[in-house]
């Protein structure tokens, strides 16, 4: 790291060959322009501050929740744009995730009402006013979704709520009331994921195996191609190419691609 491209005695350091390889690849590669993704993930600093002030449990952390959602999307092979909570137009995206937004801005609420794609919000959506009070009507108060949070529970480390379909909720769980369609149920019979048309509400924090399954299911509903990527492998699309990255210390085969250790493979779209 400290040697850079040349050692102090001017001999080539290992990074020199790597930098030369990348330079040659960039020269040979046609322009690969950034493209808008088909999936959006909403991130909100005020929500991070709100839950830092009132986490209601040592295990609830907004950054951790958003990162869990991001990892689930990337594990499904999806390219993701990060949007602010003040976003007023979601029409360019087939799938939108907005976990843990303490207060839904008016612009985002209007965008959700006009949105025709697949959206997933929760947990703890719209649970606070800007003055940190519990709002009335009770959260999540989403347009057209008949679901009300009747009570919440912060789960201690190591405590989980099992789902009938397999997997579990961790860190956080909510009890929902209402007539929204139930998609996932806990083993004790309570809704864990509900929906109305394309709008979904998540009543808990899925574990690291459950969230990717939910992300893939929603992406397929949205008509998106997904991949069940192995650990350490991720993919991202540009306007012209798809790149596959292998962060592992050994070679990995993904679909028909043999990617060397710490290597990259790309293909034209």
CORVEN-V123485 format. One record per helix or strand of 3 or more residues. SS is the DSSP state (a for helix, b for strand). FROM is the first residue (numbers start at 1). TO is the last residue. If there is no record, write none. Layout:
SS:FROM:TO / SS:FROM:TO
//
This chain:
a:14:28 / b:39:43 / a:45:53 / a:62:75 / b:80:84 / b:95:98 / a:106:114 / b:118:121 / b:148:154 / b:160:163 / b:168:177 / b:181:186 / b:191:196 / b:199:202 / b:204:206 / a:210:221 / b:233:237 / b:241:246 / b:252:254 / b:257:259 / b:264:268
//
